[in-house]
Amino acid sequence: MPPDKVKQLPLAVLVELMDRRVGDGLGTEGRPGWVSENLAEIEYVLLLPYTWNRGIMLRCNAVAFLRSAAPGAAAVGRFPIDLTQPEYHALVTVSGRAAGKRSWDVLLYFPMLPLDEPTTQDFAE
């Protein structure tokens, strides 16, 4: 059973984790292209674990909340990323019912971001 704590994921750590996953090939690397394009607008990121990937990596939903969004645009970006247990446990646990509820509501109402273009091309080949 995966852990059930919502974690706060600083932007610098998110970028580092995505780079690490791209380099080590051990798991899902998130959406580096989308994060890079929206870095200035990302206010904060929460991490919600949901399953084990190959028994060694913890698959999580990263939910990036944007400072502002154009009318009709999504106010969040949601994507999967894999972490090791030590990477996950090193993050700060979010406390408070409101923050946790908001995170889980996002999972119900906002779809995953599409794959970044290079990843999509890899699947097409």
C-alpha positions as CSV (number, residue, x, y, z in Angstrom):
1,M,0.0,0.0,0.0
2,P,1.5,3.4,-0.9
3,P,1.8,6.2,1.7
4,D,-1.2,8.5,1.8
5,K,0.3,11.9,2.9
6,V,0.0,14.9,0.6
7,K,3.4,16.5,0.3
8,Q,4.6,20.0,-0.7
9,L,6.9,19.9,-3.7
10,P,9.1,23.0,-4.1
11,L,9.6,24.0,-7.7
12,A,13.4,23.6,-7.6
13,V,12.9,20.0,-6.2
14,L,10.3,19.3,-8.9
15,V,12.7,20.3,-11.7
16,E,15.5,18.3,-10.1
17,L,13.3,15.2,-9.8
18,M,12.2,15.5,-13.4
19,D,15.8,15.8,-14.5
20,R,16.8,12.8,-12.4
21,R,14.0,10.7,-13.8
22,V,14.9,11.6,-17.4
23,G,18.5,10.7,-16.7
24,D,18.0,7.5,-14.8
25,G,15.1,6.2,-16.8
26,L,13.6,4.5,-13.6
27,G,10.2,6.0,-13.8
28,T,7.8,8.6,-15.1
29,E,9.5,12.0,-15.3
30,G,6.5,14.3,-15.1
31,R,6.0,17.0,-17.7
32,P,9.4,18.9,-18.0
33,G,8.3,20.9,-21.1
34,W,5.0,22.1,-19.5
35,V,6.7,23.0,-16.3
36,S,9.5,24.9,-18.1
37,E,6.9,26.8,-20.1
38,N,4.8,27.7,-17.0
39,L,7.5,28.0,-14.3
40,A,6.9,31.7,-13.7
41,E,3.1,31.1,-13.2
42,I,3.4,28.1,-10.9
43,E,2.5,29.2,-7.4
44,Y,3.0,25.9,-5.6
45,V,3.0,22.1,-6.3
46,L,1.4,19.4,-4.2
47,L,2.2,15.7,-4.5
48,L,-0.3,12.9,-4.0
49,P,1.0,9.3,-4.0
50,Y,-1.3,6.7,-5.5
51,T,0.5,3.4,-6.4
52,W,3.8,1.6,-6.7
53,N,5.6,1.4,-10.1
54,R,7.5,-1.9,-10.4
55,G,7.5,-2.1,-6.6
56,I,10.4,0.3,-6.2
57,M,9.1,3.7,-7.4
58,L,6.2,5.6,-5.8
59,R,3.9,6.9,-8.6
60,C,2.5,10.3,-7.6
61,N,0.2,12.9,-9.1
62,A,1.9,16.3,-9.1
63,V,-0.6,19.1,-9.0
64,A,0.8,22.5,-10.0
65,F,-1.4,25.4,-9.0
66,L,-1.0,28.5,-11.2
67,R,-1.0,32.1,-9.9
68,S,-3.2,33.3,-12.7
69,A,-5.0,31.8,-15.6
70,A,-6.6,33.4,-18.6
71,P,-10.4,33.2,-18.6
72,G,-11.5,29.7,-19.4
73,A,-8.0,28.3,-18.9
74,A,-7.1,25.6,-16.3
75,A,-5.8,26.9,-13.0
76,V,-3.8,23.8,-12.4
77,G,-1.6,21.3,-14.2
78,R,-1.7,17.6,-13.2
79,F,0.8,15.0,-14.2
80,P,2.4,11.8,-12.9
81,I,5.9,11.6,-11.6
82,D,7.8,8.7,-9.9
83,L,9.8,9.1,-6.7
84,T,11.9,6.8,-4.6
85,Q,10.8,6.4,-1.0
86,P,13.6,8.6,0.4
87,E,12.7,11.3,-2.2
88,Y,9.1,11.2,-1.1
89,H,9.8,11.1,2.7
90,A,12.2,14.1,2.4
91,L,9.4,16.3,1.4
92,V,7.3,18.4,3.8
93,T,3.8,16.9,4.6
94,V,0.9,19.2,4.0
95,S,-1.3,19.6,7.1
96,G,-4.7,21.0,7.2
97,R,-8.0,19.6,6.0
98,A,-8.6,22.4,3.4
99,A,-5.3,21.9,1.6
100,G,-5.8,18.1,1.4
101,K,-9.4,18.4,0.3
102,R,-8.4,20.9,-2.5
103,S,-5.7,18.5,-3.7
104,W,-8.1,15.6,-3.9
105,D,-10.8,17.7,-5.6
106,V,-8.3,18.5,-8.3
107,L,-7.8,14.8,-9.0
108,L,-11.5,14.5,-9.6
109,Y,-12.1,17.5,-11.9
110,F,-8.8,18.2,-13.8
111,P,-7.5,15.8,-16.4
112,M,-3.8,14.9,-16.8
113,L,-1.7,17.1,-19.0
114,P,-0.9,15.6,-22.3
115,L,2.6,14.1,-22.8
116,D,5.4,16.4,-23.8
117,E,6.1,16.3,-27.6
118,P,9.4,14.3,-27.5
119,T,7.7,11.7,-25.3
120,T,4.7,11.5,-27.6
121,Q,7.1,11.0,-30.6
122,D,8.9,8.1,-28.8
123,F,5.6,6.2,-28.4
124,A,4.7,6.8,-32.1
125,E,8.0,5.2,-33.3
